[in-house]
Amino acid sequence: MQILKFGGSSVANGNNILKAVSITAQASLRDKTIMVSSAIAGCTDKLIQTATLASLKDPNYKGLAKELEESHIAIINGIIPADFRGIPMVKCKALFTELRGILEGICLLGELTNSSLDLVMSFGELLSTTIISAKFNSQGINNVWTDSRSLVKTFLHNSSNLVDTQATYMNIKNYLASNGTRLYIVPGFIASDATGKTTTLGRGGSDYTASLFAAAINARVLEIWTDVDGMMTADPRLVPEASTIEHISYKEALELSHFGAKVVYPPTIQPAIKKGIPIMVRNTFNPDGPYTVIENSPPDSRDKIRGISGSTQIALISLEGSGMVGIPGYSARFFTSLATAQINIVLITQASSLHTMCVAIEEKVADKAGKAVDAEFAY
């Protein structure tokens, strides 16, 4: 079995959805397939904006919700033949009726809780996958729309939703074992807790959904379809000669991602990595073009350096002085002061003389970091 995940840009409009459907249809001829989709590009941000306006009792939230409904209906009218529009139209209108009721409740209370926001955001993926499933049906391609909320389970830890992987894997295995379908359409990003309340998986949530499904069933491959030809040797905007990296190890891919290559978000693909499942990064708009395979043991390459990535808006903080040489505890105090201020360190360097220590941090927290370090070493 294989997992194909399509991001927001890959389903941004009717034409893009047609490309994603075509790619998935071809893939399903080769193997049983689970298609995981994000919301239509920009939809989640609009849903957040709509919910925020509702919580402020701003009546403009109604207009935004109407715009969202009209854009989804336009996609249905644009890609699904008239004879097959009835069911997806009814389903989408029912979802928007439910959404309006939730927004009215938020407006009445004048409050937007994390739970309410999760519920509102979930509509993006529910809508996109409803349309995608209907498109397959209109082409005579049998598929099962699968509500990932009934399978992916989360629990609350320090105000964050963490996945209960044991329960999730068991749910996915049992569900797929009881269904003989060749193609499943699954909304990414959304989940539920033990009580059935809708939750979300955070940044890169659809990648996370796809990775969880891949790990649960030991999938043959996880394909992440995006808008670039895989991972590049460098940022093509800065290095025009950059080319696609054909094979790369998990560790190398995670390092490149950490320092600027945003094709994959490291935390979300960990389930697939732990199971040693190959991850392909492919281009929805150039399906026959070059792509990257992220795997445990890539073939040897003549290139000693796989790729170069970088981060912008970085600040450096240096701690230096002859009094540091041979005196224990300076490093601990330095790092503790930053940790206490909840500042993440991107890079650490230290001179061989032990006279200077330097850390790289995000530029936006430079002032905060400087004050924290100054306070620690004031006396």
N, C-alpha and C positions, 0 to 999 in steps of 0.2 A: 504494500500500500504506500501511496505517496501523498505528501501534503503540499499544496500550492497556496501561498499567501499573497494577496494583492493589497498594496497600500492605497492610500487616499488618492494619489495622483493617477494610479492605474484604473481607478473607477470614478474619475472626476466628473465625467459627463457621459452622455449616451454613447458616443463614438468609442470612448475608452473602455466602457463596459463591454461593448461588442468585441473589442480586442481581447479582453480578459476572458470572456466566455469562449471565444474561439480557441484560445490557448488551452483552457481547461478541458474543453470538449475533445481536443486532439490528445491531450494527456490521458484522459479517462479511457481512451481506446487501448492504451498500453497497460494500464494498471488501475486498480481501484483507487479512487481519488477523494481526498477531502479538500475542498476549496474554502479557505478562510479569507474573509474580506473585511477591510476597514470601512468606515463611513465614507461617503462621497466627500472629496476634498473641500475643506472649509466648513463642512456641516457641524462638526463637533464644536468648533469655535463659535459658530452662530447659535448653537444650542446653549452654550455657556452664557453668551451675551443675552440671549432671550430670558434665561432663568434669572440672571442678575438684574435685568430691568424689572422683571416681575417682582422680585424681592424688594425693589425700591419703589414699588407701586407706580412705576412708569408705564402708562398705557401703550407705549410704543412696542412693548413686548408682543402685543397681538399682531402687529404688522409684520414683525420679524418672523413669527411663527407661520403667518400666512405666506410669506415669501418662500420659506423652506418647503411648505406643502406644495406650492405652485411649481417649484423647481423639480421636485421629485415626480409630480404628475406629468410635467413636460418630458421628463426622461422616459416614463412609461409610454406616453403617446409617441415618442420619437423612435423607440426601438422594439416595441412589442406590437405585432399585428393586431388590428381591431378585434378580431375574433377571440383573442386571448387576453385582452386587457381587463375584462370584467373582474376576475378574481384578484389580481394584484392591485387594481384600483380600489376595490372594496377594502382590502387588507391595509393599504397605505392610508386611506381615509380614516379607517378605524384607529390606526396608530396615532394619527394627528388629533383625532377626537380625544383619545386618552391623554395625549400630551397637553392639549389645551386645558383639560381638567386639572392636571397636575400643576400647570403654570398658574391657573386661577387660585389654587390652594396656596401656592407660594406667595402670590400677590396678597391674598387675604391675610395671611400670617405676617407678611412683611419680613420673612426670614428665609434664608437659603442655607439649609444644613448640608453637610457632606453627603448624607444619604439621599436627600432630595436632588442634589446635583448629579450624583451617580445615576439616579433614575432618569433624569432628563437627558444626560449624555448618552444613555444606552440606546436611545431612539435612532441615532445615526446609523449604527450597524444593523439594527433591526430593519430599517427601511432599505438600506442598500442591498442587503442579502435577500430581502423579499422580492425586490425587482430582479435581481440576478437569477434567483430560482425560477421566477416566472418566465424569464427569457429562455432558459433551458427548456422549460415545458413547451413554450411556443415553437421550439425547434424539434419537438418530439424526443428530447433527451431526458430520460427518467432520472430524477434526482430527489433527494430528501432534504428539505430545509430542517436544520437541527438547531434547537435553542441551546446555545452553549451555557446559558445560565443554569440549566438543569444538570450540567456535567462538571463545569469548572467551579470548584468550591473554595471560598476564602474565609479567613477569620481575621478579626481585628487585633492588631498588635502595635502599640504606641501610635495610635491614630492612623495606621496604614493598613491597607488590605493585603494580607499575605495569602498565597495559595496553599491550600491543604493538598499537597501533591499526592499523598497516599489515597485520599478519598477521590480526588480528581481522576487519577489514573484508573482506579477501580471502576468509576462511573463510565469513563470512556470505553474501557475494554468491554464491560458488560453491554453497553449500548450498541457498539459495533458488532458484537457477537450475535446479538438478537436481530440484526438487520442485514439482509443480503444485498443491499443496494450497491451499485457501482460508483455512484457519485453523491457526495454529501456537501451541502452548502452551509457553512457555519459562520455566524457573526463573530468577529474578533473583539477583543477589548473588554467584553462584558462577562460577568460571572454572578454568583449569588453566595450568600452566607448560609449557615446551617438552618436558619429560619426561612430561607427562600427569598430574602430581601435582595434586590438587585445591587450589585457592587461593580466596580470597574478595576482594571488592572494597571492603570497609570500609563506613563510614557512608554511607547513601544508596545502597548497592550495587545495589539493584533499579532505582532511577532511572537509575543509570549503565548497567546492562545495556540498559534500554529506549532510552536515548539513543544508545548504541553501535549498536544495531540500526537505529535511525532514521537515523543518519548514514551507515551502511554502504550503505543502499539508497536514500538521499535520499527518505525517506518523505514522504508528503503531509502528515502531521500526527503529533505525539506527544501522546497524551492521558494525563495523570497523574490517576488516579482515587483520591480520598482521602475524608476524612470532613467536609470543609468546602466551602462554595460558592465555591471559587476563592480568590484573594487579596483581602483586605479593605482598605478605606481606612484602617482602624485596628483594633486588637485589640478585638473585640466584647465581651470581658469587661470592658474598661475604658471603651469608648465604645459604648453600646448602639445609637446611631444609625449605626454603621459599616455600609457597604454593599459589595457586590462590585465590584471594579475590572473593568470589561468588557474593556478593552484596555490593555496596558502594554508598554513596550519591554523588550528583554533587559536593558539596562543598569539601568533603573529596578527591574525585578524582582530583579536581583542585589543592588542596594543595599538594598531592603526586606528581602530574605532575610538579608542580613548583620546587619541591625539588628533582628532579632527575629521577622520573618515566616517561620515555619519550614515553610511549605508546600513549598518546593523548596530543595534543598541545592545551592548554586552550582557546586561542582566537578563534580558528577555530570551536569549538563545541558550542559556545555561542548561535547561532540561535536555535539549537535543545534543549539546556537547557532552554532557555526562553519559549519554547512551552511545556516543560515538557515531551519531547519524550525520552523514554528509549534508552540508548546507550549500545550495546553489544560489547565487545572487544573479538574477537575470533581468533583462530589460523588456517590459511589456510592449514597448514601441519599436523594438528591434529583436524580436524573438529568435531570429536565426543568427544574431550577432554574437560577439564574444561574451563570455560570462565567467564568473569566478566560482570555483569549488573550494569551500572551506572544509577541511577534513583533518583527521587525526594525524595521518602520516602522508603529506603530499609528496609527489615524486621529486627527486633531486632536481634542482634547477642550476643552470650555469650562472644565474644571477646571484651574487652573494647577498645583495640587498633586495628584499621583496618590494618594498615601497617606502615612500617618504610622506609623512603627514605632519601637520603642525597645528598649533592652536593660536588664535589671536586674542587680543585683550587680556594679556597676561602681565602681571606685575611681579617684580622680584623684591624680596626682603633679605637683606644681608645682616648677619650678626658677626661682628669682627672685633678683635682686640687681643693684645698680647697676653692679657690675663686669662684667656681661655685655654692656653696651651698647657696641657698636662693636668688641668683641673677638671675633675668629673662633675657631672650634673648640669652643665650648661645646655647640652642638647635636650635633656629631659625638660628643663624649664622652658626652653624655646618652643618645643612642640606642644607642651602642656598648655602654654598660654594661648596658642592658636586653637587647640582642640577645645578649650574652655569657651572660646569665642565662637565655636562651631564653624571654623574655617577649614576647608579641605585644602590639602597640599597637593599640587600637581607634580612637582619635581623637587628633588633634594640634591644638592651638591655640597661637597666639603673639600677645602684645600688640603693637600697632603701635609702641610705644616700645622694643621689644626687651628690656624689663626683666623680662618674665615668659614662661616657656614651660610649657605644661601638656599632659600626655598622660593619656588614659583607658586603663585596663587592667582585666582581670578582677579582681574583689575577692579571689578566692581566692589570687592571687599578689601581693597588695599588700605584705605584709611582705617577701617575697623581693625585690621590686622596690625597695622603700625601702632595704634593706640594700645592694643593688647600686649604687644611685645615691649613697648616703652614702659608700660605699667609694671610688667614683670621684672624688668631690669633697672627700675628707677633707683633702687638702693643696692 
